[in-house]
Amino acid sequence: MKILNTFLLISLLGIFACGGDTQEDNMDQGGVTEEGSDMIGDGNPGNENIQLTDMPPTEGFPNASIDDWKYEKGTFNYQVSGYTFGKITDDAEQLMCANSDQGQHVHLIIDNEPYIAKYEPTFDQPIADGEHYILTFLSRSYHESIKTPAAHRVVKANVSDGSFTSSQEVTEPMLFYSRPKGTYVGRAETENVMLDFYPVNVTLGGEYTVMANVNGKEFTIDEWKPYYLHNLPMGENTVTLTLMRGDSIVDAPLNPVRRTFTLEANPAEEASR
């Protein structure tokens, strides 16, 4: 109740930065439709309070670009422009959410497994021999993807002995999961948990949507932008993202994708309350 009152006060003052606005059940705002609170799958009776709300506008990177991208002898090499590795994104502090103190970085997603974050343009990364779907994109320091064509690469690649032996453009619709990931500790990280994903070869809205199942509660998303999850319980949480066309699951590689992550209280914070 204390957290909810804080969210209401911030909203009334008109200085909402990155979390905590409230929404009515079954709302349709900002690209999200709540599908009701009937619990399914891993749901439990307390999860009807989970909310998915818009993340406020963040720093733009209109000129950010991956100009060249190679994988040879187990090493990735990026050449970028309009973007700086290792820099804390200017608006990170005001967003009140999980942020990397190592700064801006790339997300590397192999076969829709949890992303690998790298803070320098050249790094070693083993990949098993065989065929893989690989997405990479430039990220803000708080892990939000830069959502422009130039700021990402996606390929279906054959790998052998640590190198791409062939790669081709992905042409079918796909959906890649990015955040939430890992463990979040303390109020600053657990009150506003960012949901971010990356659709490829598809525009959300109209016939295509993303179904987000959060601990059994479903939300339909029809706009590509980052969102915040509020009122998640401490402990393990589960998000499943599914690319939909109308009422049908899109027959696409690696769709849907399911991920678990953990929220933990900070004992020092709890002792001071």
C-alpha positions as YAML, in Angstrom:
chain: A
units: angstrom
residues:
- id: 1
  name: MET
  ca: [0.00, 0.00, 0.00]
- id: 2
  name: LYS
  ca: [2.89, 2.36, 0.75]
- id: 3
  name: ILE
  ca: [4.34, 1.78, -2.74]
- id: 4
  name: LEU
  ca: [0.94, 2.31, -4.38]
- id: 5
  name: ASN
  ca: [0.41, 5.58, -2.50]
- id: 6
  name: THR
  ca: [3.82, 6.76, -3.67]
- id: 7
  name: PHE
  ca: [2.89, 6.00, -7.28]
- id: 8
  name: LEU
  ca: [-0.37, 7.96, -6.92]
- id: 9
  name: LEU
  ca: [1.37, 10.98, -5.41]
- id: 10
  name: ILE
  ca: [3.98, 11.11, -8.16]
- id: 11
  name: SER
  ca: [1.30, 10.85, -10.84]
- id: 12
  name: LEU
  ca: [-0.73, 13.68, -9.31]
- id: 13
  name: LEU
  ca: [2.30, 15.93, -9.11]
- id: 14
  name: GLY
  ca: [2.87, 15.35, -12.83]
- id: 15
  name: ILE
  ca: [6.48, 14.35, -12.44]
- id: 16
  name: PHE
  ca: [6.19, 10.65, -13.16]
- id: 17
  name: ALA
  ca: [9.54, 9.48, -14.43]
- id: 18
  name: CYS
  ca: [9.68, 5.73, -14.90]
- id: 19
  name: GLY
  ca: [7.17, 3.79, -12.89]
- id: 20
  name: GLY
  ca: [4.26, 3.61, -10.57]
- id: 21
  name: ASP
  ca: [1.31, 5.07, -12.47]
- id: 22
  name: THR
  ca: [-1.94, 3.27, -11.82]
- id: 23
  name: GLN
  ca: [-4.40, 1.92, -14.35]
- id: 24
  name: GLU
  ca: [-7.87, 0.48, -14.14]
- id: 25
  name: ASP
  ca: [-8.48, -3.20, -14.76]
- id: 26
  name: ASN
  ca: [-9.25, -4.12, -18.38]
- id: 27
  name: MET
  ca: [-7.66, -0.86, -19.53]
- id: 28
  name: ASP
  ca: [-6.63, -0.06, -23.09]
- id: 29
  name: GLN
  ca: [-3.89, 2.55, -22.94]
- id: 30
  name: GLY
  ca: [-0.55, 3.08, -24.59]
- id: 31
  name: GLY
  ca: [-0.55, -0.12, -26.65]
- id: 32
  name: VAL
  ca: [-1.52, -2.51, -23.83]
- id: 33
  name: THR
  ca: [-4.81, -4.28, -23.20]
- id: 34
  name: GLU
  ca: [-5.21, -6.18, -19.96]
- id: 35
  name: GLU
  ca: [-6.95, -9.49, -20.56]
- id: 36
  name: GLY
  ca: [-8.40, -9.83, -17.08]
- id: 37
  name: SER
  ca: [-7.14, -11.45, -13.91]
- id: 38
  name: ASP
  ca: [-8.15, -15.10, -14.24]
- id: 39
  name: MET
  ca: [-5.06, -17.02, -13.18]
- id: 40
  name: ILE
  ca: [-3.73, -19.70, -15.51]
- id: 41
  name: GLY
  ca: [-0.47, -21.64, -15.77]
- id: 42
  name: ASP
  ca: [1.87, -20.46, -13.00]
- id: 43
  name: GLY
  ca: [-0.57, -17.81, -11.79]
- id: 44
  name: ASN
  ca: [-1.67, -17.37, -8.17]
- id: 45
  name: PRO
  ca: [-4.52, -15.41, -6.63]
- id: 46
  name: GLY
  ca: [-2.28, -12.45, -5.72]
- id: 47
  name: ASN
  ca: [-1.19, -11.68, -9.26]
- id: 48
  name: GLU
  ca: [-4.31, -9.79, -10.32]
- id: 49
  name: ASN
  ca: [-2.54, -6.67, -9.01]
- id: 50
  name: ILE
  ca: [0.26, -6.91, -11.60]
- id: 51
  name: GLN
  ca: [0.18, -3.97, -13.99]
- id: 52
  name: LEU
  ca: [1.90, -3.29, -17.31]
- id: 53
  name: THR
  ca: [2.31, 0.44, -17.95]
- id: 54
  name: ASP
  ca: [4.08, 2.66, -20.45]
- id: 55
  name: MET
  ca: [7.70, 3.50, -19.85]
- id: 56
  name: PRO
  ca: [8.19, 7.26, -20.20]
- id: 57
  name: PRO
  ca: [10.00, 8.53, -23.31]
- id: 58
  name: THR
  ca: [13.72, 7.86, -23.15]
- id: 59
  name: GLU
  ca: [16.82, 9.36, -24.72]
- id: 60
  name: GLY
  ca: [16.73, 8.98, -28.48]
- id: 61
  name: PHE
  ca: [19.63, 7.71, -30.58]
- id: 62
  name: PRO
  ca: [18.57, 8.68, -34.12]
- id: 63
  name: ASN
  ca: [22.07, 8.28, -35.54]
- id: 64
  name: ALA
  ca: [23.11, 5.11, -33.71]
- id: 65
  name: SER
  ca: [24.26, 2.48, -36.17]
- id: 66
  name: ILE
  ca: [26.00, -0.86, -36.34]
- id: 67
  name: ASP
  ca: [28.09, -0.14, -39.43]
- id: 68
  name: ASP
  ca: [29.88, -3.49, -39.57]
- id: 69
  name: TRP
  ca: [29.53, -6.74, -37.64]
- id: 70
  name: LYS
  ca: [31.70, -9.84, -37.90]
- id: 71
  name: TYR
  ca: [32.21, -13.12, -36.08]
- id: 72
  name: GLU
  ca: [35.57, -14.77, -36.78]
- id: 73
  name: LYS
  ca: [37.71, -17.15, -34.74]
- id: 74
  name: GLY
  ca: [35.40, -16.92, -31.77]
- id: 75
  name: THR
  ca: [35.47, -13.12, -31.67]
- id: 76
  name: PHE
  ca: [32.74, -10.60, -32.43]
- id: 77
  name: ASN
  ca: [33.76, -7.23, -33.78]
- id: 78
  name: TYR
  ca: [31.37, -4.27, -34.03]
- id: 79
  name: GLN
  ca: [31.96, -1.00, -35.79]
- id: 80
  name: VAL
  ca: [29.42, 1.58, -34.66]
- id: 81
  name: SER
  ca: [28.65, 5.26, -35.08]
- id: 82
  name: GLY
  ca: [26.40, 7.65, -33.21]
- id: 83
  name: TYR
  ca: [26.84, 5.55, -30.07]
- id: 84
  name: THR
  ca: [29.39, 5.16, -27.26]
- id: 85
  name: PHE
  ca: [30.12, 1.91, -25.44]
- id: 86
  name: GLY
  ca: [30.51, 2.12, -21.66]
- id: 87
  name: LYS
  ca: [28.72, 5.46, -21.22]
- id: 88
  name: ILE
  ca: [25.90, 5.84, -18.71]
- id: 89
  name: THR
  ca: [22.88, 6.95, -20.74]
- id: 90
  name: ASP
  ca: [22.06, 10.54, -19.83]
- id: 91
  name: ASP
  ca: [18.54, 9.91, -18.55]
- id: 92
  name: ALA
  ca: [19.37, 6.74, -16.58]
- id: 93
  name: GLU
  ca: [19.21, 8.29, -13.12]
- id: 94
  name: GLN
  ca: [15.76, 9.80, -13.51]
- id: 95
  name: LEU
  ca: [14.20, 6.55, -14.73]
- id: 96
  name: MET
  ca: [14.27, 4.85, -11.32]
- id: 97
  name: CYS
  ca: [14.90, 1.37, -12.67]
- id: 98
  name: ALA
  ca: [17.66, -1.23, -13.00]
- id: 99
  name: ASN
  ca: [20.72, 0.28, -14.68]
- id: 100
  name: SER
  ca: [24.15, -1.10, -15.50]
- id: 101
  name: ASP
  ca: [27.01, 0.82, -13.92]
- id: 102
  name: GLN
  ca: [29.17, -0.42, -16.80]
- id: 103
  name: GLY
  ca: [27.20, 1.78, -19.19]
- id: 104
  name: GLN
  ca: [25.90, 1.30, -22.71]
- id: 105
  name: HIS
  ca: [26.40, -2.05, -24.37]
- id: 106
  name: VAL
  ca: [25.17, -4.49, -26.98]
- id: 107
  name: HIS
  ca: [22.73, -7.28, -26.38]
- id: 108
  name: LEU
  ca: [23.60, -10.49, -28.23]
- id: 109
  name: ILE
  ca: [20.73, -13.00, -28.39]
- id: 110
  name: ILE
  ca: [21.42, -16.47, -29.75]
- id: 111
  name: ASP
  ca: [18.38, -18.67, -30.48]
- id: 112
  name: ASN
  ca: [16.24, -16.60, -28.10]
- id: 113
  name: GLU
  ca: [18.30, -17.65, -25.10]
- id: 114
  name: PRO
  ca: [18.96, -14.99, -22.40]
- id: 115
  name: TYR
  ca: [20.93, -12.15, -23.91]
- id: 116
  name: ILE
  ca: [24.65, -11.65, -23.48]
- id: 117
  name: ALA
  ca: [25.62, -8.07, -22.58]
- id: 118
  name: LYS
  ca: [28.96, -6.78, -23.83]
- id: 119
  name: TYR
  ca: [30.38, -3.36, -23.03]
- id: 120
  name: GLU
  ca: [33.15, -3.15, -25.64]
- id: 121
  name: PRO
  ca: [32.94, -3.45, -29.42]
- id: 122
  name: THR
  ca: [35.26, -6.48, -29.59]
- id: 123
  name: PHE
  ca: [34.81, -9.56, -27.43]
- id: 124
  name: ASP
  ca: [35.20, -13.32, -27.42]
- id: 125
  name: GLN
  ca: [32.05, -15.43, -27.40]
- id: 126
  name: PRO
  ca: [31.84, -19.17, -28.12]
- id: 127
  name: ILE
  ca: [28.94, -20.38, -30.24]
- id: 128
  name: ALA
  ca: [28.26, -24.05, -30.87]
- id: 129
  name: ASP
  ca: [28.69, -25.31, -34.39]
- id: 130
  name: GLY
  ca: [25.46, -25.42, -36.36]
- id: 131
  name: GLU
  ca: [22.64, -23.18, -37.49]
- id: 132
  name: HIS
  ca: [21.49, -20.33, -35.27]
- id: 133
  name: TYR
  ca: [19.15, -17.34, -35.25]
- id: 134
  name: ILE
  ca: [21.17, -14.42, -33.92]
- id: 135
  name: LEU
  ca: [20.00, -10.93, -33.05]
- id: 136
  name: THR
  ca: [22.18, -8.12, -31.76]
- id: 137
  name: PHE
  ca: [21.25, -4.53, -30.99]
- id: 138
  name: LEU
  ca: [22.67, -1.44, -29.35]
- id: 139
  name: SER
  ca: [21.33, -0.87, -25.86]
- id: 140
  name: ARG
  ca: [21.00, 2.02, -23.44]
- id: 141
  name: SER
  ca: [22.75, 1.52, -20.09]
- id: 142
  name: TYR
  ca: [19.41, 0.56, -18.50]
- id: 143
  name: HIS
  ca: [19.04, -2.24, -21.05]
- id: 144
  name: GLU
  ca: [16.41, -0.73, -23.32]
- id: 145
  name: SER
  ca: [17.01, -1.58, -26.96]
- id: 146
  name: ILE
  ca: [17.51, 1.17, -29.52]
- id: 147
  name: LYS
  ca: [14.62, 0.49, -31.86]
- id: 148
  name: THR
  ca: [15.87, 1.61, -35.27]
- id: 149
  name: PRO
  ca: [16.83, -0.46, -38.33]
- id: 150
  name: ALA
  ca: [20.44, 0.73, -38.27]
- id: 151
  name: ALA
  ca: [20.96, -0.16, -34.61]
- id: 152
  name: HIS
  ca: [20.45, -3.89, -34.97]
- id: 153
  name: ARG
  ca: [21.49, -6.91, -37.02]
- id: 154
  name: VAL
  ca: [19.66, -10.22, -37.29]
- id: 155
  name: VAL
  ca: [20.80, -13.27, -39.24]
- id: 156
  name: LYS
  ca: [20.28, -16.96, -39.67]
- id: 157
  name: ALA
  ca: [23.89, -18.11, -39.57]
- id: 158
  name: ASN
  ca: [25.85, -21.30, -39.88]
- id: 159
  name: VAL
  ca: [28.73, -21.47, -37.41]
- id: 160
  name: SER
  ca: [31.79, -23.66, -37.60]
- id: 161
  name: ASP
  ca: [34.97, -23.40, -35.54]
- id: 162
  name: GLY
  ca: [34.02, -20.02, -34.12]
- id: 163
  name: SER
  ca: [33.16, -18.27, -37.38]
- id: 164
  name: PHE
  ca: [30.16, -17.59, -39.56]
- id: 165
  name: THR
  ca: [30.57, -19.85, -42.57]
- id: 166
  name: SER
  ca: [27.40, -18.43, -44.08]
- id: 167
  name: SER
  ca: [24.63, -16.10, -43.04]
- id: 168
  name: GLN
  ca: [21.41, -14.92, -44.57]
- id: 169
  name: GLU
  ca: [18.88, -12.24, -43.83]
- id: 170
  name: VAL
  ca: [15.94, -13.33, -41.70]
- id: 171
  name: THR
  ca: [12.78, -12.69, -43.71]
- id: 172
  name: GLU
  ca: [10.02, -14.29, -41.63]
- id: 173
  name: PRO
  ca: [8.36, -12.57, -38.65]
- id: 174
  name: MET
  ca: [10.12, -13.29, -35.37]
- id: 175
  name: LEU
  ca: [9.99, -12.10, -31.78]
- id: 176
  name: PHE
  ca: [13.05, -11.95, -29.51]
- id: 177
  name: TYR
  ca: [12.89, -11.60, -25.73]
- id: 178
  name: SER
  ca: [15.22, -9.19, -23.95]
- id: 179
  name: ARG
  ca: [14.07, -8.07, -20.46]
- id: 180
  name: PRO
  ca: [13.35, -8.84, -17.60]
- id: 181
  name: LYS
  ca: [16.37, -11.00, -16.91]
- id: 182
  name: GLY
  ca: [18.28, -12.29, -13.91]
- id: 183
  name: THR
  ca: [17.90, -11.00, -10.36]
- id: 184
  name: TYR
  ca: [16.62, -7.60, -9.23]
- id: 185
  name: VAL
  ca: [17.46, -6.44, -5.69]
- id: 186
  name: GLY
  ca: [15.98, -3.57, -3.68]
- id: 187
  name: ARG
  ca: [13.14, -1.12, -4.22]
- id: 188
  name: ALA
  ca: [14.94, 0.88, -6.92]
- id: 189
  name: GLU
  ca: [15.07, -2.23, -9.13]
- id: 190
  name: THR
  ca: [11.94, -4.13, -8.14]
- id: 191
  name: GLU
  ca: [9.28, -1.40, -8.16]
- id: 192
  name: ASN
  ca: [9.72, -0.71, -11.90]
- id: 193
  name: VAL
  ca: [10.77, -3.77, -13.89]
- id: 194
  name: MET
  ca: [11.22, -3.08, -17.58]
- id: 195
  name: LEU
  ca: [9.67, -5.38, -20.19]
- id: 196
  name: ASP
  ca: [11.49, -5.04, -23.50]
- id: 197
  name: PHE
  ca: [11.45, -7.23, -26.60]
- id: 198
  name: TYR
  ca: [12.45, -7.06, -30.26]
- id: 199
  name: PRO
  ca: [10.09, -7.93, -33.14]
- id: 200
  name: VAL
  ca: [11.65, -8.62, -36.52]
- id: 201
  name: ASN
  ca: [9.93, -8.29, -39.92]
- id: 202
  name: VAL
  ca: [6.61, -7.42, -38.33]
- id: 203
  name: THR
  ca: [4.82, -4.23, -37.26]
- id: 204
  name: LEU
  ca: [2.67, -4.47, -34.16]
- id: 205
  name: GLY
  ca: [-0.85, -3.14, -34.35]
- id: 206
  name: GLY
  ca: [-3.68, -4.30, -36.53]
- id: 207
  name: GLU
  ca: [-3.27, -8.00, -37.19]
- id: 208
  name: TYR
  ca: [-0.04, -8.60, -35.21]
- id: 209
  name: THR
  ca: [0.27, -8.31, -31.43]
- id: 210
  name: VAL
  ca: [2.43, -9.64, -28.62]
- id: 211
  name: MET
  ca: [0.76, -11.61, -25.85]
- id: 212
  name: ALA
  ca: [2.61, -11.15, -22.55]
- id: 213
  name: ASN
  ca: [1.74, -13.72, -19.90]
- id: 214
  name: VAL
  ca: [3.11, -12.53, -16.55]
- id: 215
  name: ASN
  ca: [2.74, -15.10, -13.77]
- id: 216
  name: GLY
  ca: [-0.45, -16.23, -15.48]
- id: 217
  name: LYS
  ca: [-1.95, -12.79, -16.09]
- id: 218
  name: GLU
  ca: [-2.21, -11.87, -19.76]
- id: 219
  name: PHE
  ca: [-1.69, -8.56, -21.53]
- id: 220
  name: THR
  ca: [-2.06, -7.88, -25.25]
- id: 221
  name: ILE
  ca: [0.53, -5.44, -26.61]
- id: 222
  name: ASP
  ca: [-0.01, -3.72, -29.96]
- id: 223
  name: GLU
  ca: [2.76, -1.12, -29.89]
- id: 224
  name: TRP
  ca: [6.51, -1.70, -29.93]
- id: 225
  name: LYS
  ca: [8.05, 0.22, -27.05]
- id: 226
  name: PRO
  ca: [9.33, -0.57, -23.56]
- id: 227
  name: TYR
  ca: [6.92, -1.12, -20.70]
- id: 228
  name: TYR
  ca: [7.12, -1.40, -16.94]
- id: 229
  name: LEU
  ca: [5.79, -4.19, -14.77]
- id: 230
  name: HIS
  ca: [4.49, -3.10, -11.36]
- id: 231
  name: ASN
  ca: [3.40, -5.03, -8.26]
- id: 232
  name: LEU
  ca: [5.38, -8.16, -9.02]
- id: 233
  name: PRO
  ca: [5.84, -10.44, -6.00]
- id: 234
  name: MET
  ca: [9.22, -11.07, -4.45]
- id: 235
  name: GLY
  ca: [10.78, -14.33, -5.55]
- id: 236
  name: GLU
  ca: [10.62, -16.05, -8.92]
- id: 237
  name: ASN
  ca: [8.45, -14.58, -11.67]
- id: 238
  name: THR
  ca: [7.71, -15.88, -15.15]
- id: 239
  name: VAL
  ca: [7.08, -14.03, -18.42]
- id: 240
  name: THR
  ca: [6.04, -15.71, -21.65]
- id: 241
  name: LEU
  ca: [5.98, -13.63, -24.83]
- id: 242
  name: THR
  ca: [4.07, -14.89, -27.88]
- id: 243
  name: LEU
  ca: [3.85, -13.28, -31.30]
- id: 244
  name: MET
  ca: [0.21, -13.44, -32.36]
- id: 245
  name: ARG
  ca: [-1.68, -12.88, -35.58]
- id: 246
  name: GLY
  ca: [-5.26, -12.29, -34.63]
- id: 247
  name: ASP
  ca: [-6.17, -15.10, -32.27]
- id: 248
  name: SER
  ca: [-3.50, -17.47, -33.60]
- id: 249
  name: ILE
  ca: [0.09, -18.02, -32.56]
- id: 250
  name: VAL
  ca: [2.42, -17.08, -35.41]
- id: 251
  name: ASP
  ca: [4.22, -20.11, -36.80]
- id: 252
  name: ALA
  ca: [7.65, -18.54, -36.39]
- id: 253
  name: PRO
  ca: [11.01, -19.87, -35.17]
- id: 254
  name: LEU
  ca: [11.47, -19.75, -31.39]
- id: 255
  name: ASN
  ca: [7.92, -18.54, -30.74]
- id: 256
  name: PRO
  ca: [6.78, -18.33, -27.96]
- id: 257
  name: VAL
  ca: [9.62, -17.65, -25.53]
- id: 258
  name: ARG
  ca: [9.45, -18.14, -21.78]
- id: 259
  name: ARG
  ca: [11.76, -16.68, -19.15]
- id: 260
  name: THR
  ca: [12.01, -16.62, -15.36]
- id: 261
  name: PHE
  ca: [13.61, -13.91, -13.24]
- id: 262
  name: THR
  ca: [13.87, -13.16, -9.52]
- id: 263
  name: LEU
  ca: [13.00, -10.19, -7.32]
- id: 264
  name: GLU
  ca: [14.66, -9.84, -3.93]
- id: 265
  name: ALA
  ca: [14.19, -7.36, -1.11]
- id: 266
  name: ASN
  ca: [17.25, -5.52, 0.20]
- id: 267
  name: PRO
  ca: [17.52, -6.44, 3.90]
- id: 268
  name: ALA
  ca: [19.08, -3.08, 4.76]
- id: 269
  name: GLU
  ca: [16.17, -1.23, 3.15]
- id: 270
  name: GLU
  ca: [13.60, -3.38, 4.90]
- id: 271
  name: ALA
  ca: [15.24, -2.82, 8.28]
- id: 272
  name: SER
  ca: [15.05, 0.95, 7.84]
- id: 273
  name: ARG
  ca: [11.31, 0.99, 7.04]
...
